[in-house]
């Protein structure tokens, strides 16, 4: 075959695009592409995303977490505890809130986010209620979600003012931490008494023993100050008091005593 014959047999690109063979191939490719798209959007994608399927979110608020977990599992849903809060009137691990809300339609397998009641109450600081009127002190304690236990009346300098705070028979002070909902016994002043009592010697005692001794005599603790080291007294011991101890001297019932203590001030963690 010579070059001229070969040139006549091989079609040009322009001739190929006009040929029946090209158009059959093009139509076939378009058809296959359309079929693949229809399969992807109407078969594969709905199956993969479970299109059209839904489940109703059960109401699990006020249910125990274990019961809520079972209800969600039966509804083909997952769960995740997103946060916790504390409500004293509800049992621990009670569900407080949920998202999505009850009775919403969602896809199977979706997570329901829960807020549950804490097992133990959080710690809160005792507010600054010393020398505050008892009615105002009650309001302040309620704001911090604390309660008043017993009211203990003793002689003090300002009538109806808080002159002491006790928890389980032990003296505590503003800034100390206790569990939310704790009931604190409040020592309230009933004014200075006419009766006088000997000044006790508190130097060398620890704060708890000194507080108990003062209370037993109708006296109370005023301010407390701390110094890290002392040449004579050990950590936790009182090295100075005001009013000072003077043998055979006395003060009216209700007098408050300022105390200086060796060491660093510490907060109690109940």
C-alpha positions in Angstrom: 0.0 0.0 0.0 1.5 3.4 -1.0 1.3 6.5 1.1 -1.5 8.0 -0.8 -3.7 4.9 -0.2 -2.9 4.8 3.6 -3.8 8.5 3.8 -7.2 7.8 2.4 -7.9 4.8 4.8 -7.0 6.6 8.1 -9.8 9.1 8.9 -9.0 12.6 10.2 -10.2 13.8 13.7 -12.8 15.9 12.0 -14.2 12.9 10.1 -14.1 10.7 13.3 -16.2 13.2 15.3 -18.8 13.0 12.5 -18.7 9.2 12.3 -21.4 6.9 13.7 -18.8 5.1 15.9 -18.0 8.3 17.8 -21.7 9.1 18.4 -22.4 5.6 19.6 -19.5 5.8 22.1 -20.5 9.3 23.3 -24.2 8.2 23.9 -22.9 5.1 25.7 -20.7 7.1 28.0 -23.5 9.6 28.8 -25.9 6.8 29.5 -23.5 5.0 31.8 -22.7 8.3 33.7 -26.4 9.0 34.1 -27.0 5.5 35.4 -24.1 5.9 37.9 -25.5 9.2 39.1 -29.0 7.8 39.5 -27.6 4.8 41.5 -25.5 7.1 43.7 -28.3 9.5 44.6 -31.3 7.2 44.7 -29.7 3.9 45.9 -26.3 4.3 47.6 -26.8 7.7 49.3 -30.2 6.9 50.8 -29.0 3.6 52.1 -25.8 5.1 53.5 -27.6 8.0 55.3 -30.8 5.9 56.1 -32.8 8.5 54.2 -36.5 8.4 55.2 -35.8 6.5 58.4 -36.4 8.3 61.8 -37.0 7.5 65.4 -38.7 9.4 68.2 -36.6 10.8 71.0 -38.0 9.5 74.3 -38.4 11.8 77.3 -35.7 11.0 79.8 -35.7 14.1 81.9 -36.2 13.2 85.7 -35.2 9.6 84.9 -32.2 8.0 86.5 -29.2 7.8 84.1 -29.3 4.0 83.9 -33.0 4.1 83.0 -32.5 6.9 80.5 -29.6 4.9 78.9 -31.9 1.9 78.5 -34.8 4.0 77.0 -32.4 5.6 74.5 -30.9 2.2 73.5 -34.4 0.8 72.9 -35.1 3.8 70.6 -31.8 3.0 68.7 -30.2 6.2 70.0 -26.8 6.9 71.7 -26.2 9.3 74.5 -23.4 11.5 76.0 -23.3 13.2 79.4 -22.5 16.8 78.3 -22.6 18.5 81.7 -23.6 18.1 85.3 -25.3 20.4 87.8 -26.5 20.0 91.4 -30.0 20.1 92.7 -30.5 19.1 96.3 -34.1 18.0 95.8 -33.2 15.4 93.2 -31.5 12.0 93.5 -27.9 11.7 92.2 -27.5 11.0 88.4 -31.0 12.2 87.6 -31.3 13.6 84.1 -31.9 17.4 84.3 -32.1 18.2 80.6 -31.7 16.6 77.2 -31.0 17.7 73.6 -32.7 16.9 71.2 -35.9 17.6 73.1 -38.5 14.8 73.8 -40.6 13.6 70.9 -38.4 15.1 68.2 -37.9 12.9 65.1 -34.2 12.1 64.4 -32.1 9.7 62.5 -31.4 6.3 64.2 -28.1 6.2 66.0 -28.0 9.9 66.8 -26.6 10.9 70.2 -28.8 12.5 72.8 -26.8 15.0 75.0 -27.7 14.9 78.7 -27.2 17.1 81.7 -27.3 15.1 85.0 -27.5 15.8 88.7 -24.1 15.5 90.4 -23.6 12.7 92.9 -22.1 15.0 95.5 -22.8 18.7 96.1 -20.1 21.2 95.1 -18.0 23.0 97.6 -18.9 26.6 98.4 -17.2 29.3 100.5 -18.8 30.5 103.7 -19.7 34.2 103.0 -18.5 37.1 105.1 -21.2 37.2 107.7 -19.2 38.1 110.8 -20.6 41.1 112.6 -23.6 41.1 110.2 -27.2 41.2 111.5 -28.6 37.7 111.7 -31.4 38.4 109.2 -29.0 39.7 106.6 -26.6 36.8 107.4 -29.5 34.4 106.7 -30.1 36.0 103.3 -26.4 35.8 102.5 -26.2 32.2 103.4 -29.2 31.3 101.3 -27.7 33.0 98.3 -24.7 30.7 98.7 -27.1 27.7 99.0 -26.2 27.2 102.7 -28.5 26.8 105.6 -28.7 27.9 109.2 -28.8 25.1 111.8 -29.0 26.2 115.4 -28.9 29.8 116.6 -26.7 30.0 119.7 -27.2 33.2 121.7 -24.3 34.6 123.7 -23.4 37.9 125.1 -21.6 40.1 122.5 -20.9 43.7 121.8 -23.5 44.3 119.0 -26.9 42.9 119.7 -28.3 40.4 117.0 -24.9 40.4 115.2 -23.2 37.2 114.1 -20.2 36.6 116.4 -19.3 33.1 115.5 -19.9 30.2 113.1 -19.8 26.5 114.0 -20.0 23.3 112.0 -20.3 20.0 113.8 -19.3 21.7 117.0 -16.1 23.1 115.5 -15.5 26.8 114.8 -15.3 27.8 111.1 -14.9 31.2 109.5 -15.8 33.1 106.3 -13.8 31.8 103.4 -13.7 28.2 104.6 -15.2 25.7 102.2 -18.1 23.4 103.0 -20.5 21.3 100.9 -23.4 23.2 99.3 -26.5 22.7 101.4 -24.5 22.5 104.7 -26.4 23.7 107.8 -24.2 26.0 109.9 -24.7 26.8 113.6 -24.7 30.6 114.0 -23.6 32.3 117.3 -25.6 35.5 117.7 -24.9 38.3 120.1 -27.5 39.2 122.6 -25.6 42.3 123.8 -23.1 42.8 126.5 -24.1 41.4 129.8 -23.8 43.1 133.1 -22.0 40.1 134.5 -18.2 40.1 134.2 -16.0 37.0 133.8 -12.3 36.6 134.4 -10.1 37.0 131.3 -8.9 33.6 130.2 -5.3 32.9 129.3 -5.4 31.8 125.7 -1.7 32.0 124.8 -0.3 28.5 123.9 -3.7 27.1 123.0 -4.8 26.2 119.5 -7.7 28.1 117.8 -10.3 25.4 118.4 -9.5 25.0 122.2 -9.4 28.8 122.5 -12.7 29.2 120.8 -14.4 26.6 122.9 -13.0 28.1 126.1 -14.2 31.6 125.1 -17.7 30.3 124.3 -17.9 28.4 127.6 -17.4 31.7 129.4 -19.8 33.7 127.3 -17.0 35.3 125.2 -16.1 35.0 121.5 -13.4 35.2 118.9 -13.1 38.5 117.1 -10.3 38.7 114.5 -7.5 36.2 113.8 -4.1 37.1 112.4 -1.3 34.7 111.4 2.5 34.9 111.5 4.5 32.2 109.8 7.1 31.7 112.6 7.6 32.4 116.2 10.6 31.8 118.4 8.7 30.4 121.4 5.4 28.9 120.1 4.7 26.1 117.6 2.6 26.2 114.5 -1.1 26.5 115.3 -0.6 27.9 118.8 -1.8 31.3 119.9 1.1 33.7 120.9 -0.9 36.9 121.5 -4.4 37.9 122.6 -6.4 41.1 123.0 -7.7 41.8 125.6 -4.5 40.6 127.2 -4.6 38.1 130.1 -4.2 39.9 133.4 -4.6 37.8 136.6 -7.8 38.7 138.5 -8.9 41.1 135.7 -12.3 40.6 134.1 -14.4 41.7 131.1 -18.2 41.8 130.4 -19.8 38.7 129.0 -19.9 39.0 125.2 -16.5 40.6 124.8 -14.7 39.5 121.7 -11.0 38.5 121.7 -8.6 39.1 118.8 -6.1 36.3 118.5 -2.6 36.0 116.8 -1.6 32.5 115.7 1.6 30.9 114.5 1.4 29.5 110.9 -0.4 30.2 107.7 -4.2 30.7 107.5 -5.9 27.6 106.1 -9.4 26.9 104.8 -11.2 23.8 105.9 -12.4 21.4 103.2 -15.4 19.4 104.4 
